[in-house]
Every structure is written in C-alpha cells, then in structure tokens.
C-alpha cells in the first residue's frame, strides 16, 4: 500500500509505533516512470508489519489537504485481528499514541467505539497520522 504523506518522519514513527512496522529499505533516487507518476517525490521508505508492506513517501508541493470524501477515494483498509481483546488493545494503543503528543495528526478524530453486527462481527475504525482510515475487525469462527 502506498501512502503519500506531508511529513515522512512523523508518518514513519507512527507506523513503527502503532503497527510495529520495521523498515525494509528506502529510496531517494527514482526511475523516470516513478517520477512521471509521482512528480516531486523526494523519499520513499518501505516498512513491513505482519507481512503487509507499506510504501511511505513524500513529495515536494504536498498541499496537506484531505479528500472531501464525496469523490472517488480509497476509503479504508480492513485488518483482521485474532480476538475481541485485540480490538481493545488496538484502540488503547491508538489513544496512548495520540495522547503522547509525539505525532502530528491531520485529523484529531479518535477511534470509534467497537461495534458488533448481527452476525457477531466486531469492528473498530482508526485514522493514521495522515487521516487515512483503517478498520480492524474480528470475525468469530474465522472467515
């Protein structure tokens, strides 16, 4: 998943602390293809957590504006957890990191409550430091 950010160091620190992501590699020189797709790209760092790879990158001229939510956008990513207790741990970790004051958040919205649907599936939504949404979900009995 590629994540454009206005503050790469802030974003990298948050992904390390929230997801436990570890850096794999970084680039500051890019192919013509990358430069044509992402004009102004300055640096890209790949981090990995639980087999998921995130490409965090910044660009010259980032406007720091968020999509309005009514146009086409990547709405959220769903991450399955192994237990309802893990949902509570994720929620508390987000709150702890937010309250620490170590990160600049694009939106101050806290995590949602943990909700349970009619089939017993439990979900929680949180925002990263860029305002991108992640859903964490527990599915009783697996898939």
BABABA-556338 format. One record per residue: residue number from 1; residue in three letters; x, y, z of N, C-alpha, C in turn. Coordinates in steps of 0.05 Angstrom, whole numbers, plus 5000, padded with zeros to 4 digits. Layout:
+-----+------+------+------+------+------+------+------+------+------+------+
|  nr | rest |  n_u |  n_v |  n_w | ca_u | ca_v | ca_w |  c_u |  c_v |  c_w |
+-----+------+------+------+------+------+------+------+------+------+------+
| NUM |  ALA |    X |    Y |    Z |    X |    Y |    Z |    X |    Y |    Z |
...
+-----+------+------+------+------+------+------+------+------+------+------+
This chain:
+-----+------+------+------+------+------+------+------+------+------+------+
|  nr | rest |  n_u |  n_v |  n_w | ca_u | ca_v | ca_w |  c_u |  c_v |  c_w |
+-----+------+------+------+------+------+------+------+------+------+------+
|   1 |  UNK | 5017 | 4977 | 5000 | 5000 | 5000 | 5000 | 5018 | 5025 | 5000 |
|   2 |  UNK | 5014 | 5043 | 4981 | 5029 | 5067 | 4980 | 5015 | 5090 | 4995 |
|   3 |  UNK | 5029 | 5104 | 5012 | 5017 | 5125 | 5028 | 5033 | 5150 | 5025 |
|   4 |  UNK | 5021 | 5170 | 5012 | 5033 | 5196 | 5009 | 5029 | 5212 | 5034 |
|   5 |  UNK | 5050 | 5224 | 5045 | 5048 | 5239 | 5070 | 5061 | 5266 | 5067 |
|   6 |  UNK | 5053 | 5285 | 5083 | 5065 | 5311 | 5083 | 5089 | 5312 | 5102 |
|   7 |  UNK | 5092 | 5292 | 5120 | 5113 | 5291 | 5139 | 5123 | 5262 | 5142 |
|   8 |  UNK | 5143 | 5255 | 5126 | 5152 | 5227 | 5125 | 5162 | 5217 | 5152 |
|   9 |  UNK | 5177 | 5233 | 5166 | 5188 | 5224 | 5192 | 5166 | 5219 | 5213 |
|  10 |  UNK | 5146 | 5237 | 5214 | 5123 | 5233 | 5231 | 5108 | 5208 | 5224 |
|  11 |  UNK | 5103 | 5204 | 5199 | 5088 | 5180 | 5189 | 5104 | 5155 | 5195 |
|  12 |  UNK | 5130 | 5155 | 5189 | 5146 | 5131 | 5194 | 5146 | 5124 | 5224 |
|  13 |  UNK | 5149 | 5144 | 5241 | 5149 | 5139 | 5270 | 5123 | 5127 | 5279 |
|  14 |  UNK | 5101 | 5138 | 5269 | 5074 | 5128 | 5277 | 5070 | 5099 | 5268 |
|  15 |  UNK | 5077 | 5093 | 5243 | 5074 | 5065 | 5233 | 5091 | 5046 | 5248 |
|  16 |  UNK | 5114 | 5055 | 5257 | 5131 | 5037 | 5273 | 5118 | 5032 | 5300 |
|  17 |  UNK | 5108 | 5053 | 5313 | 5097 | 5051 | 5340 | 5069 | 5039 | 5340 |
|  18 |  UNK | 5052 | 5045 | 5321 | 5025 | 5034 | 5321 | 5024 | 5006 | 5310 |
|  19 |  UNK | 5035 | 5001 | 5287 | 5034 | 4975 | 5274 | 5058 | 4957 | 5281 |
|  20 |  UNK | 5079 | 4968 | 5294 | 5103 | 4952 | 5298 | 5118 | 4948 | 5272 |
|  21 |  UNK | 5114 | 4966 | 5253 | 5127 | 4963 | 5226 | 5157 | 4968 | 5228 |
|  22 |  UNK | 5171 | 4953 | 5213 | 5200 | 4956 | 5211 | 5208 | 4963 | 5183 |
|  23 |  UNK | 5227 | 4982 | 5180 | 5236 | 4990 | 5153 | 5251 | 4967 | 5139 |
|  24 |  UNK | 5245 | 4964 | 5113 | 5259 | 4945 | 5096 | 5281 | 4958 | 5080 |
|  25 |  UNK | 5273 | 4981 | 5067 | 5292 | 4996 | 5050 | 5281 | 5024 | 5045 |
|  26 |  UNK | 5297 | 5041 | 5034 | 5288 | 5068 | 5027 | 5302 | 5077 | 5001 |
|  27 |  UNK | 5290 | 5096 | 4988 | 5300 | 5107 | 4963 | 5298 | 5137 | 4964 |
|  28 |  UNK | 5318 | 5150 | 4951 | 5316 | 5179 | 4946 | 5323 | 5186 | 4918 |
|  29 |  UNK | 5327 | 5165 | 4901 | 5331 | 5169 | 4872 | 5311 | 5150 | 4858 |
|  30 |  UNK | 5297 | 5160 | 4837 | 5275 | 5145 | 4826 | 5277 | 5143 | 4795 |
|  31 |  UNK | 5263 | 5122 | 4785 | 5262 | 5118 | 4756 | 5245 | 5140 | 4743 |
|  32 |  UNK | 5248 | 5142 | 4717 | 5232 | 5161 | 4701 | 5203 | 5154 | 4704 |
|  33 |  UNK | 5196 | 5128 | 4705 | 5168 | 5120 | 4708 | 5157 | 5131 | 4735 |
|  34 |  UNK | 5171 | 5126 | 4756 | 5162 | 5136 | 4783 | 5160 | 5166 | 4783 |
|  35 |  UNK | 5179 | 5180 | 4772 | 5179 | 5209 | 4771 | 5155 | 5220 | 4754 |
|  36 |  UNK | 5148 | 5205 | 4733 | 5125 | 5214 | 4716 | 5099 | 5209 | 4731 |
|  37 |  UNK | 5097 | 5188 | 4747 | 5073 | 5181 | 4762 | 5070 | 5198 | 4788 |
|  38 |  UNK | 5093 | 5205 | 4800 | 5093 | 5219 | 4826 | 5113 | 5243 | 4824 |
|  39 |  UNK | 5106 | 5263 | 4809 | 5124 | 5286 | 4806 | 5131 | 5297 | 4834 |
|  40 |  UNK | 5156 | 5304 | 4838 | 5165 | 5316 | 4863 | 5171 | 5296 | 4885 |
|  41 |  UNK | 5169 | 5269 | 4880 | 5174 | 5250 | 4901 | 5203 | 5254 | 4911 |
|  42 |  UNK | 5206 | 5255 | 4937 | 5232 | 5260 | 4949 | 5244 | 5235 | 4961 |
|  43 |  UNK | 5228 | 5220 | 4976 | 5238 | 5197 | 4990 | 5216 | 5177 | 4994 |
|  44 |  UNK | 5223 | 5152 | 4993 | 5204 | 5130 | 4997 | 5217 | 5110 | 5016 |
|  45 |  UNK | 5202 | 5102 | 5036 | 5211 | 5082 | 5056 | 5191 | 5060 | 5056 |
|  46 |  UNK | 5200 | 5035 | 5052 | 5183 | 5012 | 5055 | 5185 | 5002 | 5083 |
|  47 |  UNK | 5162 | 4999 | 5096 | 5161 | 4986 | 5123 | 5143 | 4962 | 5121 |
|  48 |  UNK | 5147 | 4943 | 5139 | 5131 | 4919 | 5138 | 5121 | 4912 | 5166 |
|  49 |  UNK | 5096 | 4903 | 5168 | 5085 | 4894 | 5193 | 5066 | 4871 | 5187 |
|  50 |  UNK | 5072 | 4848 | 5199 | 5054 | 4825 | 5196 | 5051 | 4816 | 5167 |
|  51 |  UNK | 5072 | 4819 | 5151 | 5070 | 4811 | 5123 | 5058 | 4832 | 5105 |
|  52 |  UNK | 5049 | 4854 | 5116 | 5038 | 4876 | 5099 | 5060 | 4897 | 5096 |
|  53 |  UNK | 5064 | 4905 | 5071 | 5085 | 4925 | 5064 | 5071 | 4952 | 5058 |
|  54 |  UNK | 5081 | 4972 | 5071 | 5072 | 5000 | 5066 | 5094 | 5015 | 5053 |
|  55 |  UNK | 5088 | 5030 | 5032 | 5108 | 5048 | 5020 | 5100 | 5076 | 5028 |
|  56 |  UNK | 5115 | 5087 | 5046 | 5111 | 5114 | 5056 | 5128 | 5133 | 5040 |
|  57 |  UNK | 5117 | 5155 | 5029 | 5133 | 5173 | 5013 | 5123 | 5202 | 5016 |
|  58 |  UNK | 5141 | 5220 | 5010 | 5134 | 5249 | 5010 | 5141 | 5261 | 4983 |
|  59 |  UNK | 5128 | 5283 | 4977 | 5132 | 5297 | 4951 | 5134 | 5327 | 4956 |
|  60 |  UNK | 5150 | 5340 | 4940 | 5150 | 5370 | 4940 | 5122 | 5380 | 4933 |
|  61 |  UNK | 5114 | 5401 | 4946 | 5088 | 5413 | 4939 | 5064 | 5400 | 4951 |
|  62 |  UNK | 5067 | 5382 | 4970 | 5044 | 5369 | 4982 | 5026 | 5390 | 4994 |
|  63 |  UNK | 5000 | 5389 | 4989 | 4982 | 5411 | 4997 | 4972 | 5408 | 5026 |
|  64 |  UNK | 4976 | 5384 | 5038 | 4966 | 5378 | 5065 | 4936 | 5379 | 5066 |
|  65 |  UNK | 4922 | 5378 | 5043 | 4893 | 5377 | 5044 | 4884 | 5348 | 5042 |
|  66 |  UNK | 4861 | 5343 | 5054 | 4849 | 5316 | 5053 | 4827 | 5315 | 5033 |
|  67 |  UNK | 4821 | 5292 | 5021 | 4799 | 5290 | 5002 | 4773 | 5297 | 5017 |
|  68 |  UNK | 4753 | 5307 | 5002 | 4728 | 5315 | 5014 | 4710 | 5292 | 5021 |
|  69 |  UNK | 4716 | 5267 | 5013 | 4700 | 5244 | 5020 | 4677 | 5238 | 5001 |
|  70 |  UNK | 4671 | 5256 | 4982 | 4649 | 5252 | 4964 | 4658 | 5244 | 4936 |
|  71 |  UNK | 4684 | 5248 | 4930 | 4694 | 5239 | 4905 | 4705 | 5211 | 4907 |
|  72 |  UNK | 4717 | 5202 | 4886 | 4730 | 5175 | 4886 | 4754 | 5176 | 4904 |
|  73 |  UNK | 4755 | 5157 | 4923 | 4778 | 5155 | 4940 | 4780 | 5127 | 4951 |
|  74 |  UNK | 4803 | 5121 | 4962 | 4808 | 5095 | 4975 | 4798 | 5099 | 5003 |
|  75 |  UNK | 4775 | 5087 | 5010 | 4760 | 5094 | 5034 | 4773 | 5083 | 5059 |
|  76 |  UNK | 4780 | 5057 | 5060 | 4794 | 5046 | 5084 | 4805 | 5019 | 5077 |
|  77 |  UNK | 4823 | 5010 | 5094 | 4835 | 4983 | 5093 | 4826 | 4968 | 5117 |
|  78 |  UNK | 4818 | 4942 | 5113 | 4809 | 4926 | 5135 | 4831 | 4906 | 5143 |
|  79 |  UNK | 4836 | 4905 | 5169 | 4856 | 4888 | 5180 | 4842 | 4869 | 5200 |
|  80 |  UNK | 4844 | 4843 | 5195 | 4831 | 4824 | 5213 | 4849 | 4818 | 5237 |
|  81 |  UNK | 4837 | 4817 | 5261 | 4851 | 4810 | 5286 | 4841 | 4783 | 5295 |
|  82 |  UNK | 4856 | 4771 | 5314 | 4850 | 4744 | 5323 | 4830 | 4742 | 5345 |
|  83 |  UNK | 4825 | 4764 | 5359 | 4807 | 4762 | 5383 | 4794 | 4789 | 5388 |
|  84 |  UNK | 4771 | 4789 | 5402 | 4759 | 4814 | 5411 | 4778 | 4830 | 5429 |
|  85 |  UNK | 4794 | 4817 | 5445 | 4812 | 4831 | 5463 | 4833 | 4847 | 5447 |
|  86 |  UNK | 4840 | 4836 | 5423 | 4859 | 4851 | 5407 | 4848 | 4877 | 5396 |
|  87 |  UNK | 4822 | 4878 | 5392 | 4809 | 4903 | 5384 | 4812 | 4924 | 5406 |
|  88 |  UNK | 4808 | 4916 | 5430 | 4812 | 4934 | 5453 | 4841 | 4944 | 5455 |
|  89 |  UNK | 4860 | 4925 | 5450 | 4888 | 4933 | 5451 | 4895 | 4953 | 5429 |
|  90 |  UNK | 4884 | 4949 | 5405 | 4889 | 4967 | 5383 | 4878 | 4995 | 5390 |
|  91 |  UNK | 4854 | 4995 | 5400 | 4841 | 5021 | 5408 | 4857 | 5036 | 5429 |
|  92 |  UNK | 4866 | 5021 | 5450 | 4881 | 5034 | 5471 | 4909 | 5043 | 5461 |
|  93 |  UNK | 4921 | 5028 | 5444 | 4947 | 5036 | 5433 | 4944 | 5062 | 5417 |
|  94 |  UNK | 4923 | 5064 | 5401 | 4918 | 5089 | 5386 | 4915 | 5112 | 5405 |
|  95 |  UNK | 4899 | 5109 | 5425 | 4894 | 5131 | 5444 | 4920 | 5138 | 5458 |
|  96 |  UNK | 4935 | 5119 | 5467 | 4961 | 5124 | 5480 | 4980 | 5140 | 5462 |
|  97 |  UNK | 4982 | 5132 | 5437 | 5000 | 5146 | 5418 | 4990 | 5174 | 5413 |
|  98 |  UNK | 4964 | 5178 | 5410 | 4952 | 5204 | 5405 | 4958 | 5222 | 5429 |
|  99 |  UNK | 4953 | 5212 | 5453 | 4957 | 5229 | 5477 | 4986 | 5234 | 5483 |
| 100 |  UNK | 5004 | 5219 | 5472 | 5033 | 5223 | 5477 | 5043 | 5250 | 5467 |
| 101 |  UNK | 5029 | 5261 | 5446 | 5038 | 5286 | 5435 | 5062 | 5284 | 5417 |
| 102 |  UNK | 5071 | 5259 | 5411 | 5095 | 5255 | 5395 | 5089 | 5257 | 5365 |
| 103 |  UNK | 5064 | 5258 | 5357 | 5057 | 5257 | 5329 | 5038 | 5280 | 5322 |
| 104 |  UNK | 5041 | 5289 | 5297 | 5022 | 5309 | 5286 | 5001 | 5294 | 5270 |
| 105 |  UNK | 4976 | 5297 | 5277 | 4954 | 5284 | 5263 | 4940 | 5303 | 5244 |
| 106 |  UNK | 4934 | 5294 | 5220 | 4919 | 5311 | 5201 | 4891 | 5316 | 5210 |
| 107 |  UNK | 4879 | 5296 | 5224 | 4852 | 5299 | 5235 | 4853 | 5289 | 5264 |
| 108 |  UNK | 4840 | 5304 | 5282 | 4841 | 5296 | 5310 | 4820 | 5275 | 5319 |
| 109 |  UNK | 4806 | 5263 | 5300 | 4785 | 5244 | 5306 | 4797 | 5220 | 5320 |
| 110 |  UNK | 4786 | 5213 | 5343 | 4795 | 5189 | 5357 | 4783 | 5164 | 5345 |
| 111 |  UNK | 4790 | 5141 | 5356 | 4780 | 5116 | 5346 | 4750 | 5114 | 5352 |
| 112 |  UNK | 4736 | 5098 | 5336 | 4708 | 5094 | 5341 | 4705 | 5075 | 5365 |
| 113 |  UNK | 4681 | 5072 | 5374 | 4675 | 5051 | 5393 | 4677 | 5024 | 5377 |
| 114 |  UNK | 4680 | 5003 | 5392 | 4679 | 4976 | 5380 | 4650 | 4968 | 5377 |
| 115 |  UNK | 4642 | 4962 | 5352 | 4614 | 4955 | 5347 | 4612 | 4926 | 5339 |
| 116 |  UNK | 4588 | 4914 | 5344 | 4583 | 4886 | 5337 | 4559 | 4885 | 5320 |
| 117 |  UNK | 4561 | 4871 | 5296 | 4538 | 4869 | 5278 | 4521 | 4845 | 5285 |
| 118 |  UNK | 4500 | 4840 | 5270 | 4481 | 4819 | 5276 | 4494 | 4791 | 5274 |
| 119 |  UNK | 4516 | 4788 | 5259 | 4529 | 4762 | 5257 | 4552 | 4759 | 5278 |
| 120 |  UNK | 4555 | 4779 | 5295 | 4576 | 4777 | 5316 | 4603 | 4788 | 5307 |
| 121 |  UNK | 4605 | 4798 | 5283 | 4630 | 4810 | 5274 | 4634 | 4837 | 5288 |
| 122 |  UNK | 4658 | 4840 | 5300 | 4664 | 4865 | 5314 | 4684 | 4882 | 5298 |
| 123 |  UNK | 4679 | 4908 | 5299 | 4696 | 4926 | 5283 | 4703 | 4951 | 5299 |
| 124 |  UNK | 4726 | 4963 | 5291 | 4736 | 4988 | 5303 | 4749 | 5003 | 5280 |
| 125 |  UNK | 4746 | 5029 | 5279 | 4759 | 5046 | 5259 | 4777 | 5066 | 5272 |
| 126 |  UNK | 4801 | 5069 | 5260 | 4820 | 5089 | 5269 | 4832 | 5103 | 5245 |
| 127 |  UNK | 4843 | 5127 | 5250 | 4857 | 5142 | 5229 | 4887 | 5142 | 5234 |
| 128 |  UNK | 4903 | 5141 | 5213 | 4931 | 5144 | 5216 | 4938 | 5174 | 5218 |
| 129 |  UNK | 4963 | 5181 | 5220 | 4971 | 5209 | 5223 | 4964 | 5226 | 5198 |
| 130 |  UNK | 4959 | 5213 | 5175 | 4952 | 5227 | 5151 | 4922 | 5230 | 5147 |
| 131 |  UNK | 4906 | 5218 | 5165 | 4877 | 5219 | 5162 | 4866 | 5196 | 5146 |
| 132 |  UNK | 4883 | 5175 | 5140 | 4874 | 5151 | 5126 | 4862 | 5132 | 5146 |
| 133 |  UNK | 4840 | 5119 | 5137 | 4825 | 5102 | 5155 | 4832 | 5073 | 5153 |
| 134 |  UNK | 4834 | 5060 | 5177 | 4838 | 5031 | 5179 | 4815 | 5020 | 5195 |
| 135 |  UNK | 4804 | 4998 | 5185 | 4784 | 4983 | 5201 | 4798 | 4958 | 5212 |
| 136 |  UNK | 4794 | 4953 | 5237 | 4804 | 4929 | 5250 | 4779 | 4913 | 5256 |
| 137 |  UNK | 4779 | 4887 | 5249 | 4755 | 4871 | 5252 | 4761 | 4843 | 5263 |
| 138 |  UNK | 4743 | 4834 | 5279 | 4745 | 4806 | 5290 | 4720 | 4791 | 5279 |
| 139 |  UNK | 4726 | 4768 | 5266 | 4705 | 4752 | 5254 | 4704 | 4726 | 5270 |
| 140 |  UNK | 4682 | 4722 | 5285 | 4680 | 4697 | 5301 | 4681 | 4673 | 5282 |
| 141 |  UNK | 4697 | 4653 | 5289 | 4699 | 4629 | 5274 | 4714 | 4631 | 5248 |
| 142 |  UNK | 4729 | 4653 | 5245 | 4746 | 4656 | 5221 | 4732 | 4671 | 5199 |
| 143 |  UNK | 4736 | 4662 | 5174 | 4725 | 4676 | 5150 | 4695 | 4676 | 5150 |
+-----+------+------+------+------+------+------+------+------+------+------+
